[in-house]
């Protein structure tokens, strides 16, 4: 169940990162509220996952999901550049996440 919590926490991290961007520096109410609520949910789920997963594994995977997810959302919905170097960087992050998952006990 810890892995389900961790994946959900990572998904909420993507949502809060996107809504924070949409909040325009917390000047827009709805995206600001979504950011705060999803941040709290993300941290709560991460805390639940950390009950049984090692800190290094849980935190690395949580931030990795957020980083690659935010990158993907930026490219797909915000018109951010999809360059070969950025793709390689994202693939390296994903490969690191896979290695962390494989090495977790």
Steps between C-alpha positions, in 0.01 A plus 500: 500500500796733562580506128140599418526785751830605349368501143195700607725745687708542185189559290383768743844659482453541125159658558630747758796598285269571205249690714779702658606608153138588421464697826728775364695534822197418718306796359215285361272344761390171341841377381650616831244298697556194279875535558466508878249213521698273268827585679349391831363183340832424334695543824246291695521214251879522496499475880282189482732343244801577719357286779633195320727626220854624557534879506744511209281283281169671581628855472700438184210334322254767618715785372582311181134442419439869561796612292431283198125554531538878519737491203243299302212731596713800405568357156145375434296787644723803542694497175838443664783380279551130438867486409720192472699606809185544709372161384831336594489669840146371561604149393794510740266597784263215411788253484609615846147448630492147358834426665369632835189283471706191414737561790226562761457232764 
